Amino acid sequence: MEAKKSLKAAAACVLSVAMLFAGAACGTSDGSDDAASSNSGAKSNELTGYDVSSVQKDDDIAKLLPDYVTKDGKLTIGMDTSYAPAEFLAEDGKTPVGFDVDIAKALAQVFGLEADPETANFDSIIPSVGSKYDIGISSFTVTKERLDAVDFVSHFDAGSAWAVKKGNPNKIDTSDLCGKKVAVQTATMQETEANKIAKQCEADGKGKLEVISSKLQTDVTTNVVTGKADVFYADSPVAGYAIAQTDGQLEMLGKVEGVAPEGIVIKKGDSQMDEAVQKAVQKLIDDGTYLKILKYWGVEDGAIETSEINTPGAE
């Protein structure tokens, strides 16, 4: 998708390895780190989130919000909760948690609203922002194509990473994937890239590259663990976290690629909402709340210093 790391003891073992290379999921790394280790001292459902209850309402920022956002007293956020550590479900199977969730809650505090994160399929979020959802926060990489449909406020930097079975038994080489099976999440920039590679394989008369697309990132990971796919492609922090969660069954292949901004989705042309969200994100960056959230989840390498409106990243 198109998405850094003094953690609590329960999370440190998992997330510190996950972000050895996630300077992209919205980070500043050039992707030169080695593969993540397989040690896993905590599972994702043990993490409950950073407490943002001390974040105060900013009246000047709150008054920028359009009426359709404030009328019900809630900030409704669409997110695909299968994308740990950005957004996923807690042990109860229904409560969204993750660093994007905590950022969303902190934004709601700045606005003086109640945060209402709602689980959705990734590919349904953008079409629903401005109607069903006030905003979308779900590891969306800011692309020129998406900017044709919605506005973005940047809040993180991420790259992409490949993962294979431990030891790479199928001898996967990302420079030649023809004849292989690649698992991706539906509607992500990684799916788009995999399909481009598949078309090139066909044009070159080489073996068919099969792209296995799944609605949930958890299914993407499982496809490689079970051997249904040879390799998966995902946002770098997500790939790192997935590797850490599989108890040594997977490893990163190669280096992180293509660091690009991720952003908060806003209805196209809604300049009021753009300004309110940008100022709220910048306030959280400036007062330190933002970095504390990212450190809790071990993804601070993806921190940004300046939030921007509609700055294109990946092609």
KOLTORBA-184984 format. One line per 5 residues: number of its first residue (from 0); their letters; for each residue x, y, z of C-alpha. Coordinates in steps of 0.2 Angstrom, whole numbers, plus 2048, in hexadecimal, padded with zeros to 3 digits. Each point is the difference from the previous one (the first is absolute). Example, Ala and Ser with C-alpha at 12.3 -4.5 7.8 and 13.67 -1.06 7.14 Angstrom:
REM KOLTORBA-184984
0> AS> 83E/7EA/827 ~ 806/811/7FD
REM end
This chain:
REM KOLTORBA-184984
0> MEAKK> 800/800/800 ~ 802/80E/7FD ~ 80D/802/81D ~ 81E/804/825 ~ 807/7F8/80F
5> SLKAA> 809/804/825 ~ 7F2/7F4/7FD ~ 7F7/7F8/80F ~ 808/7F0/804 ~ 7F2/7F6/7F9
10> AACVL> 802/807/7EF ~ 812/803/7FF ~ 805/7EF/7FB ~ 7F4/7FF/7F1 ~ 801/812/7FA
15> SVAML> 812/804/802 ~ 804/7F3/7F3 ~ 7F2/805/7F5 ~ 806/811/7FE ~ 812/7FD/7FD
20> FAGAA> 7FB/802/7EE ~ 7F0/80A/801 ~ 808/811/7FE ~ 7F4/802/7F2 ~ 7EF/7FB/806
25> CGTSD> 801/811/802 ~ 812/802/804 ~ 810/808/7FC ~ 80A/7F0/7FD ~ 808/7FD/7F0
30> GSDDA> 7FC/7ED/802 ~ 811/7FA/802 ~ 7FC/7F6/810 ~ 801/7ED/800 ~ 7F2/7F4/802
35> ASSNS> 7F6/800/810 ~ 804/7F3/80D ~ 7F3/7F3/804 ~ 7FF/802/813 ~ 7EE/804/806
40> GAKSN> 7FD/804/812 ~ 7EF/807/7FE ~ 7F1/7FE/7F5 ~ 7F7/80E/7F8 ~ 7F0/7FE/80B
45> ELTGY> 80A/804/810 ~ 803/812/7FA ~ 7F2/80C/805 ~ 806/810/7FA ~ 807/811/806
50> DVSSV> 7F5/80A/80C ~ 7FC/810/7F8 ~ 7F3/806/80C ~ 80B/80E/806 ~ 800/808/7EF
55> QKDDD> 7F5/810/801 ~ 7F4/808/7F4 ~ 807/80E/7F6 ~ 7F1/80C/7FD ~ 809/809/7F2
60> IAKLL> 802/7F0/7F6 ~ 7EF/7F9/805 ~ 7F7/80F/7F9 ~ 807/7FC/7EF ~ 7F6/7F0/7FE
65> PDYVT> 7F2/7FF/7F5 ~ 7EE/7FD/807 ~ 7FE/7EF/7F9 ~ 80F/7FA/80B ~ 7FA/809/810
70> KDGKL> 7EE/7FD/800 ~ 800/7EF/808 ~ 80E/804/80C ~ 80B/7F1/7F8 ~ 80E/7FF/7F5
75> TIGMD> 7FC/7F1/7F6 ~ 810/7F7/7F8 ~ 800/7F2/7F3 ~ 80E/7F4/802 ~ 805/7EE/7FB
80> TSYAP> 804/7F8/810 ~ 80A/7F2/7F9 ~ 810/80A/7FE ~ 80A/7FE/810 ~ 809/80A/808
85> AEFLA> 7F7/80F/7F7 ~ 7EE/7FA/803 ~ 7F9/7EF/806 ~ 7F4/7F8/80C ~ 804/7FE/813
90> EDGKT> 7FE/7EF/809 ~ 7ED/803/801 ~ 7FF/7FF/7ED ~ 7F7/810/7FE ~ 80A/80F/807
95> PVGFD> 80B/808/7F4 ~ 812/803/806 ~ 811/806/7F8 ~ 80A/80F/7FD ~ 7F4/807/7F3
100> VDIAK> 7F1/7FD/80D ~ 809/80A/80D ~ 804/80E/7F4 ~ 7EE/801/7FC ~ 7FB/800/812
105> ALAQV> 80C/80E/803 ~ 7F9/80A/7F1 ~ 7EE/7FE/808 ~ 807/807/810 ~ 807/80F/7F7
110> FGLEA> 7EF/803/7F8 ~ 7F6/7FD/810 ~ 7F7/7F1/7F8 ~ 7FE/7EE/805 ~ 80A/7F4/7F5
115> DPETA> 7F6/7F3/7F7 ~ 80C/7F4/7F6 ~ 7F6/7F4/7F5 ~ 806/7F1/7F8 ~ 7FF/7FF/7ED
120> NFDSI> 807/7F7/7F1 ~ 80F/80A/7FA ~ 7F9/803/7EE ~ 7F0/807/807 ~ 807/80E/80A
125> IPSVG> 805/80D/7F3 ~ 7EE/800/7F8 ~ 7F8/802/811 ~ 80A/80E/807 ~ 7F4/810/801
130> SKYDI> 7F1/7F5/801 ~ 801/7F1/80C ~ 811/806/807 ~ 807/811/805 ~ 811/7FA/7FC
135> GISSF> 80A/7F0/7FB ~ 810/7FB/809 ~ 806/7EF/7FA ~ 812/801/7FA ~ 7FB/808/7F0
140> TVTKE> 810/805/7F6 ~ 7FD/811/7F7 ~ 800/7FD/7EE ~ 7FB/80B/7F1 ~ 7F2/7F4/7FB
145> RLDAV> 7F8/801/811 ~ 802/813/801 ~ 7F5/800/7F1 ~ 7F2/7F9/80B ~ 804/807/812
150> DFVSH> 80A/80C/809 ~ 80E/7FB/80C ~ 809/806/80F ~ 811/7F8/803 ~ 803/7F8/811
155> FDAGS> 80D/7F2/7FD ~ 80E/7F9/7F4 ~ 801/7EE/7FB ~ 808/7F5/7F3 ~ 7FC/7EF/7F9
160> AWAVK> 808/7EF/805 ~ 7FF/7EE/7FA ~ 7FF/7F1/80B ~ 803/7EE/7FD ~ 801/7F0/80A
165> KGNPN> 80F/7FF/80C ~ 80F/7FB/7F6 ~ 7F8/804/7EF ~ 7FE/7EE/7FB ~ 7F8/804/7F0
170> KIDTS> 80F/80B/7FB ~ 7F5/810/7FD ~ 809/80E/7F7 ~ 7F6/810/7FF ~ 809/805/7F0
175> DLCGK> 7F9/7F1/7F7 ~ 7EE/7FB/807 ~ 7FA/7F9/7F0 ~ 7F8/7EE/803 ~ 7FE/804/813
180> KVAVQ> 7F1/804/80B ~ 7FF/811/809 ~ 7F4/804/80E ~ 7FA/812/802 ~ 7F1/809/808
185> TATMQ> 7F3/806/7F5 ~ 800/812/7FA ~ 811/803/807 ~ 80E/808/7F6 ~ 809/7EF/802
190> ETEAN> 7F2/7F8/7F7 ~ 802/80D/7F2 ~ 813/7FD/7FF ~ 7FE/7ED/800 ~ 7F4/801/7F1
195> KIAKQ> 80C/80A/7F7 ~ 80D/7F3/802 ~ 7F4/7F3/7FB ~ 7FC/809/7EF ~ 813/802/7FD
200> CEADG> 802/7ED/802 ~ 7F3/7FD/7F4 ~ 807/80D/7F3 ~ 811/7F8/802 ~ 7F9/7EF/7FD
205> KGKLE> 806/7F9/811 ~ 7F7/7F6/80C ~ 7EF/807/807 ~ 801/80A/810 ~ 7F1/7FC/80A
210> VISSK> 7FA/80E/80B ~ 7F6/7FA/80F ~ 7F6/80E/807 ~ 7F7/7FF/811 ~ 7F5/80D/809
215> LQTDV> 809/7FD/810 ~ 813/802/803 ~ 7FE/7F1/80D ~ 7FB/7F5/7F1 ~ 80F/807/7F6
220> TTNVV> 80C/7FB/80D ~ 7F7/7EF/802 ~ 802/7FC/7EE ~ 813/800/801 ~ 801/7F7/810
225> TGKAD> 7F5/7F2/7F9 ~ 809/800/7EF ~ 7F1/806/7F6 ~ 80B/80E/7FB ~ 813/802/7FE
230> VFYAD> 802/811/806 ~ 7F6/80F/806 ~ 802/812/7FD ~ 7FA/80D/80D ~ 803/811/809
235> SPVAG> 811/7FE/809 ~ 7FA/802/812 ~ 7F2/7F4/7FD ~ 80B/7F3/7F8 ~ 80C/802/80E
240> YAIAQ> 7F2/7FD/80D ~ 7F9/7F2/7F7 ~ 811/7F7/7FF ~ 802/803/813 ~ 7EF/7F8/803
245> TDGQL> 803/7F0/7F7 ~ 80D/7F9/80C ~ 80E/7FE/7F4 ~ 7F6/7F9/7F1 ~ 803/810/7F5
250> EMLGK> 80F/80B/7FD ~ 802/810/7F6 ~ 807/7FF/7EE ~ 80C/80E/7FB ~ 7FE/811/805
255> VEGVA> 7F2/80D/803 ~ 7FB/808/7F0 ~ 7F9/811/7FB ~ 7FD/80A/810 ~ 7F1/80B/7FD
260> PEGIV> 7F3/80A/80B ~ 7F0/7F9/807 ~ 7F2/80B/803 ~ 7EF/803/808 ~ 7F2/7FF/7F3
265> IKKGD> 7F4/80F/7FE ~ 7F2/804/7F5 ~ 806/807/7EF ~ 800/813/800 ~ 7FB/802/813
270> SQMDE> 80D/80E/804 ~ 7F8/803/811 ~ 803/7EE/805 ~ 811/7FF/7F8 ~ 806/80F/80A
275> AVQKA> 7F8/7FA/811 ~ 808/7EF/7FE ~ 811/806/7FA ~ 801/80D/80F ~ 7FA/7F2/80C
280> VQKLI> 80E/7F4/7FA ~ 80D/80E/801 ~ 7FA/804/812 ~ 803/7EE/805 ~ 811/800/7F8
285> DDGTY> 805/810/808 ~ 7FA/7FB/812 ~ 808/7EF/7FF ~ 7F1/7F6/801 ~ 802/7F9/7EE
290> LKILK> 812/7F9/804 ~ 7FA/7F9/810 ~ 7F3/7F6/7F7 ~ 80C/7FA/7F3 ~ 80D/7FB/80D
295> YWGVE> 7F3/7F6/809 ~ 7FD/7F6/7F1 ~ 813/7FF/7FB ~ 7FD/809/7F0 ~ 809/811/803
300> DGAIE> 80B/7FE/7F1 ~ 7F1/805/7F5 ~ 7FD/810/80A ~ 7FF/810/7F6 ~ 803/812/805
305> TSEIN> 7F4/809/7F6 ~ 7EE/7FB/7FA ~ 7FB/806/7EF ~ 7F0/801/7F6 ~ 800/7F6/7EF
310> TPGAE> 812/7FD/7FE ~ 802/7F2/7F4 ~ 80C/7F1/804 ~ 800/7F0/7F6 ~ 7FB/7FF/7EE
REM end
